């Protein structure tokens, strides 16, 4: 039996027929800066005959990642500015991010945490850091929701996940636990009875937010994995990123959002691409994004409509791009109002 292994290097990419040997010098430079990994499920999805394949574009490194635009930054949404203890981001009063792990089964080429994740990233929280994180949550009774992100929290073993859920189950003021993940799409077989059991916590409501950007990612195996989660009583929502060359087309987005709804996954957020280093080739303009999202209205059910949002650079939270928070100031620039009423320029002036 052939055992298909994950792709974790430029040499692996060449052997898999995903990049040409002539491109290796530049791609090794990319791989030295930003982690590379593709699961067998994703590698199998890529059409080697299509130079513009939307799956390859998301996961196969590109020399364009070496071009850093002036407005790009290592921490584009300001995690560090709101991290009171290691592994915690407390940006909004009633919810926190818990970044237990900074490893992913795949590494998206547009990732806004690309400077923090991967084998050379921030790693997994050790036992002392986890205790400090839980102490922080216990000490802040305003925390209603804990969002496990990273990295991808579902790379953790059922035992580790169970330990996290047991600790959160003992914190009365936490009512909602949410997981942000790509695992049901990129490694669907991992969503088994043991993992699903580990996601349960007494007295808590659990959500899984699935990240997918193109309908081809939603294979029969991925749909079955999501069905196992939903059938077990775990609610699911979606997160997608509006990406040039992947889904910057109303028809492509409509197919993705309708597929989510068919899978019992409620479309939640459509993110405008963040200002992460080396990702300018993925970014549409705000105007282009607004036109694409507006074109969705009327052609798909209200059940299928995500909120098109911008994470304001610097850690000021999210703004709905189609709402009153965004005001054009000319030359492709905007004034953005955060949830506290503060005004910020986009792209950042500094």
N, C-alpha and C positions, 0 to 999 in steps of 0.2 A: 504494500500500500504506500502510495506517495504521501509523505507528510509535508504539507505546505507550511512554511515558516513565515513569521512576520518579517517584513522588510525594514531594516534599521540602519542602512548605510547606502552610500552612493554605489558601491560595488554591488549590493543587493539589487538596487534599482536597474543597473545595467543588465545583470543576469536575468531579471524579470522582464526585460524588453521595454522598460518604461522610460529610459533615457539613453541617449547615444553616447558611446565612449568618448567622442570628441568633446562632449560637454562636461566631462568629469572634473576638469581643473576648477572651473567656476563653481560647480556644484559642491565640490569638497569645501570650498571657502564658505558657501552658504551653510553646509552641514556643520561646520566648525562653530558657527554662530547660533544656529537655530536647530533644535532637535528634529530628526527625521524618523518617522515610523508609519507604516501602513500595515493593517491586518490583512490576512488572506481574503477575508470577505470584501474588503475595499479593492485590493489588487485585482481580484477576479472581475470586479465591476467595470474596470477601466477598459475603454476601447482603444487598443494600441494603434488602430488605423486612423483614428481621429486626432489630429494635432490640437484640436480645440475641445477635447473631451472635458465636460464640466466636472467630472469626478476627479480626473487627473489634475485639473487646475487647482482643486482644493487641497490635494495631499502630496503631489510630486513637487519637489523643490524646483525653483526657477532662478536663474541668474539675476532676474529683475529684483530679487530680494536684497541684493547688495546695494541698491540705490536707496539712499535715505533722504527723504524730503525734509525741508527745513522745519515744517510744522509737526513732524513725527516725534514721539517721545517714548522712552522705555516703559513708563507706567501711564499709559494714555488715559485711563479713567480714574487715576488717583487712588489706587488701593492703599499705598503706603501712607498717605496723608490721614487715613481713617483707620489705622491698625493699632489699637491700644495695646494688644498683646500679640505675640506670634500666632499666626493662623486665623486671626479674627479681623474682619473688616466691618466696622460699625458706622455706616454712612447715613442710614435712616434711623429714626428713633425706635421703631418697633420691630426691626429685623436686622439680622447680622449674617454675614458670610462666614462659614467655617471651612477653611481651606486645609483639610486634613492631609492632603496629598497633592504633589505638584507633578505627577506623572500621568500620562494619557496613553491609551492603546494606539491612537493615531495622533499626529501633530498637524493641525490645520495651518496652512501657509499664511493665513491672514490673522492668526491668533493674537488677541490683544494682550495676552500674558506671555508672549513668546520669549521674553527675557527672563521669565521666572520658572517656566516649566521644562521638563525633560530631565535626562540623566544628570546634567550639570546644573539643574535648576535648584530650587529651594528645598527639594526633597520631601520626605514624609515627616509629619510632626512626631517627635519622640514622646515617650510616656509622660515626661515632665511637662512638655509643652501642651499636650492634650489636657492634662489636669489643670493647667493654668487657664486654658481656653474655657473649660467647663466651669471653673471657678468664676471667670468673668461673666459667663451667661447666668449663673446662679445669682450673682451679685447685682444684676440689672433686670429688675422685674418688668421693665417696659418691653423686653424682648419677647415678642409674641411668635415670631417665625425664625427658624434657623435654616439657612440655605447652604447645603453642602456642595461645594464646588472645588475648584483647584486649578489645574489638574482635573481628573475625572474620578469622582469618589467611588464609582462602581468598578474601578480596577482593584479595590480592596477586597480581601477575602470575606466570605460571609461571617467568619469569626470576628474580624476587625469591625465590620459594619455592625454586627450585633452588639459589640461592646459600646460603640458610639450611640446606638439607639437605646441601649439600656441606660446609659448615662443621661440622655435627654429625656427618657421616660420619667426619670426621677425629678425633673425640674418642672414644677406645677405651672408656672406662667408661660412656658413654651407650649403652644397649641398646634403649630404647623411645622412640619419638617419637609423641606423640598430638596430634591437631588437634581443637579444639572449634569447631564450626561449625553454622550454619543454611543455608549456601549450597545444599546439595543439595535443600532444600525451597523456598527463596525465590528461587533463581536456578539451576534445575537444568541449564540449557544451559551454564553455566560449567564443569560437570564434564565436560570433554572430554579427549581423549588427551594434550594438552600439559600440562594441569594434573595429571592422574593421573601422568604420567611424572615431573613435578617433585616429587611426594610420595615418591618412592622414594629410599632411601639405602642404599648398600652396607653390609651387616652389621648393619642396624638393622631392627627390627620396627615397622611403622607401624600405628597405630590412628586411626580417625576417629570421634569422638564426635558424634553427630547430635542437635541440639536440635529437638524437636517436641513440641507439647503437646495436639494434637487430631488424630484420625484423618483429618479432612478435609485437613489439610496434606499428607498422604501421597498426592498425586495420582499418576496414571500417570507423569507426567514426573519427579516426585521419586523414585518407585520405580525408574525406569529409571536415573536418575543414581546411586542407591545400588548398583544392580546392576553398573554399570560399575566402581565402586570395588571392590566385593567380588570381581568376576570378575578384577580386576587383582591380586588377592592382598592387598588392604588390608582388615584386620579392622575391623568396625564395632560400636560400642556406642551406646546411647541415653542422652540426658539429657532429663528433663522437669521442669517446675515444677508443683506442685499449686496451681491457681489458681481462686479463686472465680469462678463464671460461665463458666469455660472447660472444666474437666475434673474438678470436685469432685463426681464421681458415679462409683460403682464400675463401672457399665455403660460409661460413656464411657471411663474409664481402661482397662478390659478390652479394648475394641475397639482402642485405641491400642497397647497392649502386644502384643496378638496380631498386629497388623499389622506391628510391628517384627520380630517373630520370623519371620513369613512372608517378610519382606524380607532375612533373614539379618543382622539388626541385633539384637544381644543387649541387652535392657533392663538398664540399669546403675543409674542414680540417678533417684529421684523426689525433687526438692528441696522442702523446706518453703520458702515465700516468704521472702526476706530482708527485713531492716528498712531498705529503701532509701527515700529521701524521696518522699513522695507516692504510695505504693503500698498504703496500708492497705485500699483497696477490693478488692484482690486476695487478701488474706490470709484463709485459714481458720484456725481455732484448732488447736492441737496435738491436742486431743481429737477434733475433727472429722476431721482428717487420719488419726489412728489408726483411727477407725471405718471410714473409706473404704478404707484399705489392708487392714485386717483382712477387710473384705467381699470383697476380691479373692481371698483364699486359698480354695482349693477350687473356685472358679468358673473359674480359668484355670490352665494348666500351670505347673509350677515354672520352665520356661524363660522364662515371661512375667513373672516377679516381679522388680520393681526393688527396690533398697534405698531405704527412705524415710529421708532424712537431713536433718539441720539443720547448717548452717554456723554454728558458735558465734560470736556477735558479738564483735568485738575481735581476730579473727585466731587463735583457738585451735583451728582445725581442725573436722573433721566429727564428728558423733555420730549413731549410728543411733537414730532416734526410737523404734522398736519394741523396742529393746534395753535393757539394764540401765543405760546411760549417762544415761537420762532418769528423773527422779524428781519427781513432782508435789509442790509445797509449798503448794498452795492458791490460790484466787482466780485460776486460770489461769496461775500462775507455776510454774517448774520449776527444779530444780537439775540442771545438765548437767555430766557428767564428760568432760574432753577426753582425748586419747590418752596424755597424760603423767600423768594422774591428777588434774589440777587441777579444782577445782569452780567453776562459773560460774552466775550467775542468768540466767534467760530468762523474759520480756524483761529486758534489762540493768537493773540497779538505778539506774545513774547516768544 
